[in-house]
Amino acid sequence: MSILQYCLRNRRLEQKLEICRNKLFRIAFSWCHDEMLADDLVQDTLTRALLRLNQLKKPDMLESWVISILNNIWRDHLRRQKEFIDIDEYVHLSHESPENIHERERTIQRVRKAVGQLPMGQRQVISLVDLEGLSYNEVSQVLEIPVGTVMSRLNRARNAMMEKLNNESRVVFLHKQHSLEKGNV
């Protein structure tokens, strides 16, 4: 291919890219619902396409090639957005103190540990009823056991959990009390 043919080919492709611009904008806008962002995405797409025109093997596939570039740029944008969390905004969104958040996380860990110590039958029933919200009949069907067995396992599991959590609370309380008596706060 001569230099003249190459330049003419590229000029035609550039003109076709300009024609694709409106379609790219509509696609980008439908994905992000933000005119300015859509315009930026299209601009980045066209820039990348122009820089890589030599990679286009079939000029009749220009439109799908450019849309795939737009898709890659959109994915890159989403990845960048995921990684950035403005900590100042996060703190202001929470009306809880760090102590309350920490205590809630500790409670969740204690409950998970207590559930993990239950026998498998009780663990299955308590997780399906109390955590997932299934009815006794649904649990009965899922586990293929009678409803009465579901109810008795659930009762035993709840009692065992309460006992484990109460015992742990007493140990924590005694530990804190002992630390206060020794002056270790």
BADREN-251724 format. One line per field, with one value per residue (C-alpha): residue number from 1; x, y, z. Coordinates in nm, 2 decimals, padded with zeros to 4 digits, m for minus. Layout:
<rs>
loti = (NUM/...)
X = (X/...)
Y = (Y/...)
Z = (Z/...)
</rs>
This chain:
<rs>
loti = (1/2/3/4/5/6/7/8/9/10/11/12/13/14/15/16/17/18/19/20/21/22/23/24/25/26/27/28/29/30/31/32/33/34/35/36/37/38/39/40/41/42/43/44/45/46/47/48/49/50/51/52/53/54/55/56/57/58/59/60/61/62/63/64/65/66/67/68/69/70/71/72/73/74/75/76/77/78/79/80/81/82/83/84/85/86/87/88/89/90/91/92/93/94/95/96/97/98/99/100/101/102/103/104/105/106/107/108/109/110/111/112/113/114/115/116/117/118/119/120/121/122/123/124/125/126/127/128/129/130/131/132/133/134/135/136/137/138/139/140/141/142/143/144/145/146/147/148/149/150/151/152/153/154/155/156/157/158/159/160/161/162/163/164/165/166/167/168/169/170/171/172/173/174/175/176/177/178/179/180/181/182/183/184/185)
X = (00.00/00.14/00.17/m00.11/m00.34/m00.26/m00.33/m00.66/m00.76/m00.69/m00.87/m01.18/m01.16/m01.13/m01.44/m01.63/m01.51/m01.66/m01.99/m01.98/m01.94/m02.32/m02.38/m02.10/m02.24/m02.58/m02.43/m02.20/m02.49/m02.71/m02.44/m02.35/m02.65/m02.41/m02.36/m02.02/m01.89/m02.04/m01.86/m01.53/m01.57/m01.64/m01.35/m01.12/m01.26/m01.20/m00.85/m00.76/m00.92/m00.73/m00.40/m00.46/m00.62/m00.34/m00.47/m00.81/m00.78/m01.12/m01.24/m01.60/m01.59/m01.50/m01.82/m01.80/m01.43/m01.49/m01.78/m01.55/m01.30/m01.57/m01.67/m01.30/m01.28/m01.61/m01.48/m01.15/m01.36/m01.56/m01.25/m01.10/m01.43/m01.43/m01.08/m01.15/m01.35/m01.33/m01.29/m01.42/m01.75/m01.76/m01.72/m01.99/m02.23/m02.21/m02.39/m02.24/m01.93/m01.62/m01.68/m02.04/m01.92/m01.64/m01.88/m02.13/m01.84/m01.74/m02.09/m02.12/m01.80/m01.92/m02.24/m02.06/m01.83/m02.12/m02.31/m01.99/m01.97/m02.32/m02.38/m02.44/m02.81/m02.87/m02.64/m02.83/m03.17/m03.07/m02.90/m03.20/m03.46/m03.30/m03.04/m03.21/m03.57/m03.71/m04.03/m04.03/m04.21/m03.95/m03.66/m03.84/m03.85/m03.50/m03.34/m03.60/m03.68/m04.01/m04.13/m04.12/m03.75/m03.69/m03.86/m03.68/m03.34/m03.41/m03.50/m03.19/m02.97/m03.11/m03.07/m02.71/m02.63/m02.78/m02.57/m02.25/m02.30/m02.40/m02.09/m01.87/m02.02/m01.96/m01.60/m01.55/m01.72/m01.50/m01.19/m01.28/m01.36/m01.03/m00.84/m01.01/m00.92/m00.55/m00.56/m00.51/m00.76)
Y = (00.00/00.34/00.63/00.81/00.51/00.47/00.84/00.83/00.51/00.67/00.99/00.79/00.60/00.93/01.06/00.74/00.78/01.13/00.99/00.72/00.99/01.04/00.67/00.64/00.93/00.77/00.44/00.60/00.82/00.51/00.34/00.63/00.88/01.17/01.40/01.52/01.17/01.03/01.30/01.23/00.85/00.92/01.16/00.90/00.63/00.84/00.93/00.57/00.46/00.73/00.63/00.26/00.28/00.06/m00.22/m00.22/m00.51/m00.49/m00.13/m00.25/m00.36/m00.01/00.06/m00.26/m00.21/00.14/00.03/m00.24/00.03/00.24/m00.07/m00.11/00.25/00.23/m00.07/00.11/00.40/00.17/00.00/00.34/00.44/00.13/00.18/00.53/00.58/00.93/00.85/01.19/01.12/00.77/00.90/01.16/00.91/00.71/00.85/00.58/00.62/00.41/00.24/00.14/00.01/m00.19/m00.34/m00.44/m00.61/m00.79/m00.91/m01.03/m01.23/m01.38/m01.49/m01.64/m01.82/m01.95/m02.07/m02.24/m02.44/m02.58/m02.93/m02.94/m03.01/m02.72/m02.49/m02.56/m02.50/m02.18/m02.03/m02.11/m01.98/m01.70/m01.57/m01.64/m01.61/m01.94/m02.07/m02.40/m02.57/m02.45/m02.57/m02.90/m02.94/m02.82/m03.04/m03.32/m03.36/m03.33/m02.98/m03.10/m03.18/m02.84/m02.68/m02.89/m02.84/m02.46/m02.45/m02.64/m02.43/m02.10/m02.22/m02.33/m02.00/m01.80/m02.01/m01.97/m01.60/m01.55/m01.75/m01.54/m01.22/m01.33/m01.41/m01.07/m00.90/m01.09/m01.01/m00.64/m00.64/m00.81/m00.56/m00.27/m00.42/m00.44/m00.09/m00.21/m00.02)
Z = (00.00/m00.10/00.14/m00.05/m00.02/00.35/00.41/00.22/00.40/00.73/00.64/00.54/00.87/01.06/00.89/00.97/01.34/01.34/01.21/01.49/01.76/01.81/01.84/02.09/02.29/02.30/02.42/02.68/02.81/02.84/03.05/03.28/03.27/03.29/02.99/03.09/03.17/02.85/02.65/02.82/02.75/02.39/02.36/02.52/02.29/01.97/02.08/02.15/01.82/01.62/01.79/01.71/01.36/01.24/01.46/01.27/01.02/00.87/00.80/00.76/01.13/01.25/01.44/01.65/01.70/01.84/02.06/02.21/02.28/02.45/02.65/02.77/02.86/03.05/03.25/03.33/03.46/03.68/03.82/03.91/04.08/04.29/04.42/04.54/04.86/05.01/05.38/05.48/05.31/05.46/05.81/05.77/05.64/05.96/06.26/06.48/06.68/06.62/06.95/06.85/06.51/06.68/06.94/06.67/06.47/06.79/06.85/06.49/06.53/06.86/06.70/06.40/06.64/06.84/06.53/06.41/06.73/06.70/06.57/06.19/06.21/06.45/06.25/05.93/06.09/06.27/05.96/05.74/05.98/06.17/05.92/05.58/05.70/05.57/05.72/05.92/05.63/05.38/05.60/05.64/05.26/05.20/05.47/05.41/05.78/05.96/06.08/06.44/06.40/06.26/06.56/06.81/06.65/06.63/07.00/07.10/06.87/07.01/07.37/07.30/07.14/07.43/07.67/07.48/07.43/07.80/07.92/07.69/07.82/08.18/08.10/07.94/08.23/08.48/08.28/08.28/08.65/08.73/08.51/08.70/09.04/08.93/08.79/08.43/08.22)
</rs>
